[in-house]
Amino acid sequence: MTYRQRLSLFILVDSLIVLTAVFVSKMLTGSTIQVITLPVVISSITMLISHQIFSMKHKLYKKAWEYASIGELLIIFKVVSYSVLSGAMVQQVALQEIQFRLLAVTWMLHLMLIGGSRFVWRVYRDTFISMVDNRKRTLVVGAGAAGTMVARQLLKNEGDLVPVAFIDDNIRKQKLDILGIPVVGGVDRIEKAVAQYDIEHIIIAIPSLSKQELNTIFQECLKTKAKTQTLPMLEDLITGKISVNQFRDVQVEDLLGRDTVEIDMSSISEYVTNKVVLVSGAGGSIGSEISRQISQFNPKQLILLGHGENSIYSIEMELKESFAGKRIEFIPVIADLQDEKKMIQVMNEYTPDVVYHAAAHKHVPLMERNPEEAVKNNLIGTTNIAKAASWSGVKTFVMISSDKAVNPTSVMGATKRLSEMVIQSMDQTSSTRFVAVRFGNVLGSRGSVIPLFKKQIEKGGPVTVTHPDMVRYFMTIPEASRLVIQAGALAQGGEIFVLDMGEPVKIVDLAKNLIKLSGHSIEEVGLKFTGMRPGEKLYEELLKDEEIHEQQIYPNIYIGKTAHLYLEEIDEIIETFNDMDRVALREKLVSLANTKEIIEPKPVMSISS
């Protein structure tokens, strides 16, 4: 219906209501059916015209009555009252008297019929149309401000969901009705509520939840077959940035059971703002995110160093677009870490203040098959860029390491551990502060299991897991990058910073959650155990026993003690690895990385008789 058609309809209906109210009032007050008299005709014409004038003035005909509330009721009250007052004034002028009984009854009938005509559609729509529509029956978890806002929007028929029940742990709200929707119990009743109310959809409407609390609720939702979604930030809902059709699916990142890490903005600004920063491996998952977050602190120049031209070009274009309003010079550099001369040239040309060394080969099975490449890229490459940084006077050098460097069983982990030793040794002889930052698996990175699991689910399964007892530490890319940057600000030199990765996660549980998040059951997709791959461990560690230091220098950041450094043995590997076969090279790398310093016992003096 167009606005003109709608306006014509309302004017016609309201005109009939005004005339009906006046004539019925005369019938009730005069106890007669002879209602067409001069006072009644004058009053009806006056109130009819007045009603149309005041309706236009107060925009009564422009209201969307399916969303009517107290505000609209007040407007109706004003229009009706002003119309009756106009009728009273005309009676006084034309008839020299005011028929108070007639006007009082007319006012009540007029108000009731006009208000009723407006709200009857909303009642019909909410009561009958909602009962016969095809919207999905929805359970709203959280009966607070956000949950109530969500339910109100859904009741207005925005989207294809209709709320039928609330879940809330607040005992004072349980067994009450909010917006006509019952609060049926706490989180522990989600499974029963889904069965009782034939729920097809669950919305977690508590934006202030910690990740651990969200995980607890989600695990209850997983016991059902209902699709589960959650809300963005509450302020986005309040300001209107987010509407009901912008619920987002629960992501794996939401289920890590850890809260967002806050960083010390001032300490980072001191050593990044207006400085020259170089990021190696800037086209990779971690390197690109470090580049994004560093850019927020307005460095003078950001050197994007990488071996792959496409990835470096992509991050350069992204940063130039995202930070177009800032005076940051983004400089892409294509270079190979194994090219010592190129590293020296780059460092001398740009003289960076801070270097984040994120470039590395990280794929465990591939490095098992190609150990010489791990030596070239991870060990020799790190040595080259670290020496170049030292010679050019870089103030802080931060190497990205891995939890696989602890008691390594893989070539990748072994080369990372030996690279840490190189970094720590250089700190002892250089004016540059050399540190390493060690953390576990990163969700969403190129080598993460998450993309693999998602592809397997899209293809219908099965999802392959190496071992049912395998556990790993996980962290999101932004969180890992923030802590790496923070560790750089804390660097004194020679430390191995260890990021608090939270609780380790069983890979099989991660796979099950991903399957359920995708809307499938485990039986539909299937799980298959393939056996551990070469170089893998059932669990990872973040510190060796001899490195453990109980001091936490910053929330979520620990510092490890310096262990013994085997520099001569590392130099020997670098000189001879090309002449060794892969099996021998792998054994030598892993053996050296796991060697512990042997303390010779002091000789005991014997006393002869």
Summary of the structure (lengths in Angstrom):
residues: 609
radius of gyration: 36.3
end to end distance: 119.4
largest distance: 146.1
contacts: 1984
relative contact order: 0.07
helix: 52%
strand: 14%
